[in-house]
Amino acid sequence: MVAKTIDLREDRFSARSFDGVLTRRVIAFFIDYLLIGLLLIPVGLFVFILGIFTVGLGWLLFGILGPLTALCYVAWTLGGPRQATIGMRVMGIRLERLDGAPVDWMLAVAHTVLFWAGNAILTPLILLAAWFLSYKRTLHDLLLGTVVVRTN
């Protein structure tokens, strides 16, 4: 059996690709957090009405409403053709895989789940790793073989 090597194409990123990425990621996070909060309003109303029609059974969805809405938002935006959430687009950054393949919705969801799990377990201090890792990557970027770069 022949071992397959992955061409990381590290030379395809210039130093300019990472200039100010950390600050842009933080601001994009807050923009996306606000948008997800706004999305929760119509989704919450839908679940409320569903609960009325199902005699309260639909209200059990309120427990998972926030994470489910956030995961759907991320799968749709980050896993889409632009490979960026709306906040990331506003800040001029996007997620790329080191092997050059496009980001699909499953990788986008895994990226988000690892981000939140890492923050819940290890505190937001894990984001400090971006100051020391190559390409300004965070721990979840390192685990998934992704990198955030500027689009402009």
C-alpha positions as CSV (number, residue, x, y, z in Angstrom):
1,M,0.0,0.0,0.0
2,V,1.4,3.4,-1.0
3,A,1.2,6.2,1.5
4,K,-0.4,9.3,0.1
5,T,1.1,12.6,1.1
6,I,-0.8,15.8,1.3
7,D,0.5,18.9,-0.5
8,L,-0.1,21.7,2.0
9,R,0.9,24.4,-0.5
10,E,2.2,26.6,2.3
11,D,3.6,29.0,-0.3
12,R,0.1,30.0,-1.5
13,F,-0.3,32.2,1.5
14,S,1.6,35.5,1.7
15,A,2.3,37.3,4.9
16,R,-0.4,39.9,4.0
17,S,-3.0,37.1,4.1
18,F,-2.7,37.1,7.9
19,D,-2.3,40.8,8.6
20,G,-4.9,41.7,11.3
21,V,-6.7,38.4,11.1
22,L,-6.9,37.9,14.8
23,T,-8.7,41.2,15.4
24,R,-10.9,40.6,12.4
25,R,-11.9,37.2,13.8
26,V,-12.9,38.6,17.1
27,I,-15.0,41.3,15.6
28,A,-16.6,38.8,13.1
29,F,-17.5,36.6,16.1
30,F,-19.4,39.4,17.8
31,I,-21.2,40.3,14.5
32,D,-22.2,36.6,14.0
33,Y,-23.2,36.3,17.6
34,L,-25.6,39.3,17.2
35,L,-27.0,37.8,14.0
36,I,-27.6,34.5,15.6
37,G,-29.4,36.3,18.4
38,L,-31.6,38.0,15.9
39,L,-32.3,34.7,14.1
40,L,-33.5,33.3,17.4
41,I,-36.5,35.7,17.5
42,P,-38.4,34.2,14.5
43,V,-37.2,30.7,15.3
44,G,-38.4,31.1,18.9
45,L,-41.8,32.4,17.7
46,F,-42.1,29.4,15.4
47,V,-41.3,27.0,18.3
48,F,-43.8,28.8,20.6
49,I,-46.6,28.4,18.0
50,L,-45.5,24.8,17.4
51,G,-45.8,24.2,21.1
52,I,-49.4,25.5,21.1
53,F,-50.4,23.2,18.3
54,T,-48.6,20.2,19.9
55,V,-50.1,20.9,23.4
56,G,-46.7,21.8,24.8
57,L,-44.6,19.1,23.3
58,G,-42.9,21.4,20.8
59,W,-41.7,23.6,23.7
60,L,-39.1,21.0,24.5
61,L,-37.2,22.4,21.5
62,F,-36.5,25.5,23.5
63,G,-33.6,23.7,25.2
64,I,-31.7,23.2,22.0
65,L,-32.9,26.2,20.1
66,G,-29.8,28.3,20.5
67,P,-27.2,25.7,19.6
68,L,-29.3,24.3,16.7
69,T,-29.8,27.8,15.2
70,A,-26.1,28.6,15.5
71,L,-25.1,25.3,13.9
72,C,-27.5,25.8,11.0
73,Y,-26.3,29.4,10.5
74,V,-22.7,28.2,10.4
75,A,-23.4,25.2,8.2
76,W,-25.2,27.5,5.7
77,T,-22.7,30.4,5.7
78,L,-19.3,29.0,6.6
79,G,-19.9,25.8,4.7
80,G,-21.2,27.6,1.7
81,P,-19.4,28.7,-1.5
82,R,-18.0,31.9,0.1
83,Q,-16.5,29.9,3.0
84,A,-17.3,32.7,5.5
85,T,-20.0,33.7,7.9
86,I,-21.7,37.0,7.4
87,G,-19.5,38.5,10.1
88,M,-16.4,37.1,8.4
89,R,-17.5,38.6,5.1
90,V,-18.0,42.0,6.7
91,M,-14.5,41.8,8.2
92,G,-12.9,40.6,4.9
93,I,-11.8,37.1,6.0
94,R,-12.7,33.5,5.2
95,L,-11.9,30.0,6.2
96,E,-9.7,27.8,4.0
97,R,-8.4,24.3,4.2
98,L,-4.6,23.8,4.0
99,D,-5.0,21.2,1.4
100,G,-6.9,23.6,-0.9
101,A,-10.2,21.7,-0.9
102,P,-13.4,23.7,-0.3
103,V,-14.9,23.9,3.2
104,D,-18.1,21.9,3.3
105,W,-20.9,22.1,5.8
106,M,-19.7,19.2,8.0
107,L,-16.2,20.8,8.4
108,A,-17.9,24.1,9.2
109,V,-20.0,22.5,12.0
110,A,-17.0,20.6,13.3
111,H,-15.0,23.9,13.4
112,T,-17.7,25.5,15.4
113,V,-18.3,22.6,17.8
114,L,-14.5,22.4,18.5
115,F,-14.4,26.1,19.1
116,W,-17.2,26.0,21.7
117,A,-16.0,22.8,23.3
118,G,-12.4,24.2,23.5
119,N,-13.7,27.4,25.1
120,A,-16.0,25.6,27.5
121,I,-13.2,23.2,28.7
122,L,-10.1,25.2,28.4
123,T,-11.5,28.8,28.7
124,P,-11.0,31.4,25.9
125,L,-7.3,31.4,26.7
126,I,-6.9,28.7,24.1
127,L,-7.2,31.5,21.6
128,L,-3.8,32.8,22.7
129,A,-2.3,29.9,20.8
130,A,-2.9,31.9,17.6
131,W,0.0,34.2,18.6
132,F,2.4,31.3,18.6
133,L,1.2,28.9,15.9
134,S,2.0,29.3,12.2
135,Y,-0.5,31.2,10.1
136,K,-2.1,32.7,13.2
137,R,-4.2,29.5,13.6
138,T,-6.2,28.6,16.8
139,L,-6.3,25.2,18.3
140,H,-9.4,24.1,16.4
141,D,-7.9,25.3,13.2
142,L,-4.8,23.2,13.9
143,L,-6.9,20.1,14.6
144,L,-9.0,20.5,11.4
145,G,-6.2,21.6,9.0
146,T,-7.8,25.0,8.4
147,V,-6.6,28.6,8.3
148,V,-8.4,32.0,8.3
149,V,-7.1,34.4,5.7
150,R,-8.0,37.9,4.4
151,T,-10.0,38.0,1.3
152,N,-8.9,41.5,0.2
